[in-house]
């Protein structure tokens, strides 16, 4: 009786978010997200969540397709991934330039390429993320991870991306026989 319309898909997406975030029930979330898409509701965040579910199910090809679709979307007008201002530090948020995908999406793409054995692509995403994190680190000046949760989160992200980049470089060295890559790893 009712035609498909984006407006009708949004409640399914929100219900999917409850399953995804609150209950951790990825299967039920995936069903609700599919109903949202069937009703013409989609956005990069929804596509990312679908990719995460596919990644968790070890369907790396489909996850890569979803993550790539989320990255290609032009719905990042203001850099919605800004570091939240810490109330105790009073420092302002550091917004991303327009059109930049969120950090978790870059990380997901790097990990997915790694899982598929495409180490060169994984290296590219990890380097891109590392560059972004180092830029943030330089902009913040002196870091105080013992007092500021946002500084601690930044350092944690730097450690994770450097670790993943090192493992990726190690596999590239094994594959190519390049000793320089092994040293970089």
C-alpha positions in Angstrom: 0.0 0.0 0.0 2.9 2.4 0.7 5.7 3.0 -1.8 9.3 2.7 -0.7 10.7 6.0 0.5 13.8 7.1 2.4 11.6 8.3 5.3 10.3 4.8 5.9 13.8 3.3 5.9 15.2 5.5 8.7 13.3 3.7 11.5 14.8 0.4 10.3 18.2 1.9 10.4 17.7 3.2 13.9 16.4 -0.2 15.1 19.5 -1.8 13.4 21.6 0.7 15.4 20.0 -0.6 18.7 20.9 -4.2 17.7 24.4 -3.1 16.5 25.4 -0.8 19.4 23.4 -1.8 22.4 22.9 -5.6 22.0 25.8 -6.5 19.8 23.5 -8.6 17.7 25.1 -8.2 14.3 22.7 -10.6 12.5 19.6 -8.7 13.6 21.3 -5.4 12.9 22.1 -6.6 9.4 18.5 -7.6 8.7 17.2 -4.2 9.9 19.9 -2.4 7.8 18.8 -4.3 4.8 15.2 -3.3 5.3 16.4 0.3 5.6 18.2 0.0 2.2 15.2 -1.7 0.7 13.3 1.4 1.6 15.9 3.7 -0.1 17.6 4.8 3.1 21.3 4.7 3.0 24.2 6.9 4.1 28.0 6.3 4.6 27.6 5.5 8.3 25.0 2.8 7.5 27.2 1.4 4.8 30.2 1.4 7.2 28.2 -0.6 9.7 27.2 -3.1 7.1 30.9 -3.4 6.2 31.8 -4.0 9.8 29.2 -6.8 10.0 30.6 -8.4 6.9 34.1 -8.1 8.2 33.1 -9.7 11.5 31.6 -12.6 9.4 35.0 -12.8 7.6 33.3 -11.9 4.3 36.2 -9.6 3.4 35.3 -9.1 -0.3 31.8 -7.8 0.6 33.2 -5.8 3.5 35.7 -4.1 1.2 32.9 -3.2 -1.2 30.9 -1.7 1.7 33.8 0.2 3.1 34.8 1.5 -0.3 31.2 2.7 -0.9 31.2 4.5 2.4 34.6 6.1 1.5 33.4 7.2 -1.9 30.3 8.8 -0.5 30.4 12.6 -0.5 28.6 12.9 2.8 31.6 14.1 4.8 31.1 17.8 4.3 32.4 19.0 7.6 34.7 16.3 8.7 32.3 14.8 11.2 35.1 12.8 12.9 36.6 15.7 14.8 38.2 15.1 18.1 35.7 16.1 20.7 36.8 19.0 22.8 37.8 17.8 26.2 35.9 19.7 28.9 38.8 19.5 31.3 41.4 20.8 28.8 39.2 23.4 27.1 41.0 22.7 23.8 38.9 23.0 20.7 38.1 20.1 18.4 40.3 19.5 15.4 37.9 19.1 12.5 38.9 17.3 9.3 39.0 19.0 6.0 35.8 18.6 4.0 35.5 15.3 2.2 37.7 13.3 4.5 36.4 9.9 5.6 36.5 9.1 9.3 39.5 7.5 10.9 37.7 4.3 11.7 36.8 3.9 8.0 40.5 4.3 7.0 41.5 1.8 9.6 38.8 -0.7 8.5 39.9 -0.4 4.8 43.5 -1.0 5.8 42.6 -4.1 7.9 40.3 -5.5 5.2 42.9 -5.1 2.5 45.4 -6.8 4.8 43.0 -9.7 5.5 42.6 -10.1 1.7 46.4 -10.3 1.3 46.6 -6.9 -0.6 49.4 -5.6 1.5 50.3 -2.7 -0.8 46.7 -1.3 -0.5 46.8 -1.9 3.2 50.1 -0.1 3.5 48.5 2.9 1.7 45.6 3.2 4.0 47.7 2.8 7.1 50.2 5.4 5.9 47.3 7.8 5.1 45.9 7.2 8.6 49.3 7.6 10.2 49.8 10.9 8.4 46.5 12.2 9.7 47.3 11.1 13.2 50.7 12.7 13.2 49.2 15.9 11.9 46.8 15.9 14.9 49.6 15.1 17.2 51.6 18.1 16.0 48.6 20.4 16.2 48.0 19.4 19.8 51.4 20.3 21.0 52.5 18.7 24.2 50.4 15.6 24.9 49.3 14.7 28.4 47.8 11.2 28.1 47.8 10.7 31.9 45.4 13.6 32.3 43.6 14.0 29.0 41.5 11.1 27.6 41.6 12.6 24.1 45.4 12.6 24.2 45.4 9.0 25.4 43.1 8.0 22.6 45.3 9.7 20.0 48.4 7.9 21.3 46.5 4.6 21.4 45.5 5.1 17.7 49.1 5.9 16.8 50.3 2.7 18.4 47.7 0.6 16.7 48.3 2.0 13.2 52.0 1.8 13.6 51.7 -1.8 14.7 49.4 -2.7 11.8 51.7 -0.9 9.4 54.7 -2.8 10.7 53.0 -6.2 10.3 51.9 -5.2 6.8 55.5 -4.1 5.9 56.8 -7.4 7.2 54.5 -9.3 4.9 55.5 -7.1 2.0 59.1 -7.8 2.7 58.4 -11.5 2.7 56.5 -11.3 -0.5 58.9 -9.1 -2.4 62.2 -10.0 -0.8 62.9 -6.3 -0.2 65.2 -6.0 2.9 64.3 -2.3 3.2 60.7 -3.1 3.8 61.7 -5.6 6.5 63.8 -2.8 8.1 60.9 -0.4 8.0 58.7 -3.1 9.5 
